[in-house]
Amino acid sequence: MRKIYLSLLLISLFSGLLVAWQWRSHQATAAIERKDPELIDIIHSLEKEDASLENTIADLRSQIEALQKDRAQGKGRLAQLQQEIEALKLAAGLTPVTGPGITVTLDDNNAGAQAAKNSSPATYNPEDYIIHDKNVLYLVNELKAAGAEAIAVNGQRIVTSSDIRCVGTVILVNSTRLAPPYEVQAIGNPDSLEAAIQKAVDFSYLKSRDFPVKVTKSQNLTLPAYKGGFSQDYVRLVKAGGQQ
C-alpha cells in the first residue's frame, strides 16, 4: 500500500510540475506575441537607418572619388603650368643654359697702340686701338641674326632689355662694368654662327686693323642666367576685349 501511495504521490507531483511548466510556457509565448509588433517596428527602424547609412557612405565615396579626380587634374594642371613657366624663363634668359656654340674673343690692340705711339706720337689716338661698345653690340646683333639661342658677354646674359654702352675706357653690359678682353659666347649651330661672324663687317675690320680677335667653336658652352631686373614703366597688360 505504501508503494502505491508513493507512486500516486510522485505521479501527482510530476503532473503538477508539467501543468505549471505548460502554463509558464503559455505565458512566455503570450508575452512574446504581445511584444512582437514592437520588435518588428524596431527592426524596421534599424533597417531604414542602415539603408540611410549605406546611402550616406555611397555619397561620401562618390565625393572622395570626385575630390581625388579633381586633385589629380589639379596636379596635372599645376605640372603643366610649371612646364610653361620654365619654358618662358628659358626664353627670357632667366635660367642657366648649356649647348654647342662659339666664343668670340675681342681685345684691345695694345701692340699696335704702342707701335703707333712710338712712331707718330703727334698723331697717335688711343681710341683707335681699343674695343668700343659698338664693336661688341654689332657682333651680338650678328649672332642674333645668325640664330643664336642664348648670348652672354663676359658672363653677362643678353636679354631683350640688355644695354651695351661705353663709359670711359670700359663697356657697360646690363649696368655691369666690363674690361677687355671681351668674350662673347653664343649657343646655337657652331658652323652657322662662326660663318656669320667671319663674314661680319665689324669683325673683318678689327682683323684688318690687327686687333687680337678670334672665333672658337665648342660643343659644350654654359651661359649663366640673367640676374638683373626688367624695367616696365609704360607697358600695360591688354585684357580680353582689348581693354587695358
C-alpha positions in Angstrom: 0.0 0.0 0.0 2.8 2.4 0.9 4.3 1.7 -2.6 1.0 2.6 -4.2 0.6 5.8 -2.3 4.2 6.7 -3.0 3.7 6.1 -6.7 0.4 8.2 -6.7 2.3 11.0 -4.9 5.1 11.0 -7.4 2.6 11.0 -10.3 0.7 13.8 -8.8 3.8 15.9 -8.3 5.0 15.3 -11.8 1.6 16.1 -13.2 1.6 19.4 -11.2 5.1 20.3 -12.5 4.0 19.5 -16.1 1.0 21.7 -15.8 3.0 24.5 -14.2 5.6 24.3 -17.0 2.9 24.4 -19.7 1.3 27.4 -18.0 4.6 29.3 -17.8 5.3 28.4 -21.4 2.0 29.7 -22.5 2.6 32.9 -20.5 6.0 33.3 -22.1 4.6 32.7 -25.6 1.8 35.2 -25.0 4.4 37.8 -23.7 6.5 37.3 -26.8 3.4 37.6 -29.1 2.5 40.8 -27.3 5.9 42.2 -27.8 6.3 41.1 -31.5 4.8 44.3 -33.0 7.2 46.5 -31.1 10.2 44.3 -32.1 9.1 44.4 -35.7 8.9 48.2 -35.6 12.4 48.4 -34.1 13.8 46.1 -36.7 12.1 48.1 -39.5 13.5 51.3 -38.0 17.0 49.8 -37.8 16.8 48.6 -41.4 15.8 52.0 -42.5 18.6 53.6 -40.6 21.0 51.0 -42.0 19.9 51.8 -45.6 20.3 55.5 -44.9 23.8 55.0 -43.6 24.6 52.9 -46.7 23.4 55.7 -48.9 25.5 58.2 -46.9 28.6 56.0 -47.3 28.0 55.7 -51.0 27.6 59.5 -51.3 30.8 60.1 -49.3 32.7 57.6 -51.5 31.5 59.5 -54.6 32.6 62.8 -53.1 36.0 61.3 -52.3 36.4 59.9 -55.8 35.4 63.3 -57.2 38.0 65.1 -55.0 40.7 62.6 -55.9 40.0 63.2 -59.6 40.0 67.0 -59.1 43.2 66.7 -57.2 44.8 64.6 -59.9 43.7 67.0 -62.6 44.9 69.9 -60.4 48.3 68.3 -60.1 48.4 67.7 -63.8 47.4 71.3 -64.5 50.0 72.5 -61.9 52.7 70.4 -63.6 51.7 71.9 -67.0 51.8 75.4 -65.7 55.2 74.8 -64.2 56.5 73.5 -67.5 55.1 76.6 -69.2 56.8 78.8 -66.6 60.1 77.0 -67.1 59.8 77.4 -70.9 59.1 81.2 -70.5 62.0 81.6 -68.1 64.2 79.8 -70.6 63.1 82.1 -73.4 63.5 85.2 -71.2 67.1 84.2 -70.3 66.3 83.7 -66.6 67.8 80.2 -66.4 71.3 78.9 -67.0 71.7 77.1 -70.3 74.2 74.8 -72.0 74.8 73.7 -75.5 77.1 73.9 -78.5 78.2 77.3 -79.9 81.0 79.7 -80.3 83.1 82.1 -78.3 84.2 85.4 -80.0 87.2 87.0 -78.2 87.8 90.7 -78.7 90.8 92.5 -77.2 92.4 95.9 -77.4 95.3 96.3 -79.9 97.9 97.1 -77.3 100.8 96.2 -79.5 99.5 98.4 -82.4 98.9 101.2 -80.0 102.4 101.1 -78.6 103.9 101.0 -82.1 101.8 104.0 -83.2 102.7 105.9 -80.1 106.4 105.3 -80.7 106.4 106.1 -84.4 104.0 109.0 -84.6 103.2 110.4 -81.1 101.7 113.6 -82.6 99.0 111.7 -84.5 98.6 108.9 -82.0 95.0 108.4 -80.9 94.4 105.7 -78.2 90.7 105.5 -79.2 91.8 103.8 -82.5 93.2 100.8 -80.7 90.6 99.8 -78.2 87.4 97.8 -78.4 84.4 100.0 -78.3 80.8 99.3 -77.2 79.7 99.4 -80.8 82.1 96.6 -81.7 80.5 94.3 -79.1 77.0 95.4 -80.0 77.4 94.8 -83.7 78.8 91.3 -83.1 75.9 90.5 -80.7 73.4 91.6 -83.3 75.2 89.4 -85.9 74.9 86.4 -83.6 71.2 87.1 -83.1 70.6 87.3 -86.8 72.5 84.0 -87.3 70.1 82.2 -85.0 71.9 82.3 -81.6 69.6 81.0 -78.9 71.5 82.4 -76.0 74.3 85.0 -75.7 76.5 86.3 -72.9 79.3 88.9 -72.8 81.9 88.2 -70.1 79.3 86.3 -68.1 76.5 88.9 -68.6 73.5 87.2 -70.2 72.0 89.2 -73.0 68.2 89.6 -72.8 65.7 91.9 -74.5 66.3 94.7 -72.0 70.1 94.5 -72.1 72.1 97.5 -73.0 75.7 97.7 -74.3 77.3 101.1 -74.0 80.6 102.7 -73.3 81.6 104.5 -70.1 85.1 105.9 -70.2 87.6 103.1 -71.0 85.2 100.3 -70.0 82.0 98.9 -71.5 78.7 98.5 -69.6 76.6 95.5 -70.2 73.4 95.1 -68.0 74.9 98.1 -66.0 77.9 96.0 -65.1 81.4 97.4 -65.9 83.4 95.1 -68.1 87.0 95.3 -69.2 88.9 93.7 -72.1 89.3 91.0 -73.2 85.6 90.6 -74.1 84.3 87.1 -74.6 81.0 87.0 -76.5 79.6 83.5 -76.1 76.7 82.2 -78.1 74.8 78.9 -78.1 73.5 77.7 -81.4 74.7 75.9 -84.5 78.5 76.4 -84.2 79.2 76.3 -88.0 76.4 78.8 -88.8 77.4 81.2 -86.0 81.1 81.0 -87.0 80.3 81.7 -90.6 78.2 84.7 -89.7 80.9 86.2 -87.5 83.7 85.6 -90.1 81.6 87.5 -92.7 80.6 90.3 -90.3 81.9 93.7 -91.4 82.9 94.8 -88.0 84.8 91.6 -87.2 86.6 91.8 -90.6 87.5 95.4 -89.8 89.0 94.5 -86.5 91.1 91.8 -88.0 92.3 94.1 -90.7 93.5 96.5 -88.0 95.4 93.7 -86.3 93.2 93.5 -83.3 93.6 90.2 -81.5 90.2 88.8 -82.2 89.3 85.1 -82.8 86.4 82.7 -83.0 86.4 79.3 -81.2 83.8 76.7 -81.7 82.7 74.5 -78.8 80.3 71.6 -78.3 79.5 72.5 -74.7 79.1 76.1 -73.6 77.4 77.0 -70.3 75.9 80.5 -70.0 74.6 82.0 -66.8 71.1 83.3 -66.1 70.2 87.0 -66.4 70.3 88.4 -62.9 69.1 92.0 -63.5 65.7 93.5 -63.4 63.2 94.4 -66.1 62.0 98.0 -66.4 58.3 98.2 -67.3 57.3 101.8 -66.7 54.9 102.3 -69.6 53.7 98.9 -70.8 50.3 97.7 -69.6 48.7 94.3 -69.9 45.9 94.1 -72.6 42.9 92.3 -71.2 40.3 90.4 -73.1 38.3 92.6 -75.5 41.2 95.0 -75.9 40.7 96.7 -72.6 43.8 97.8 -70.6 
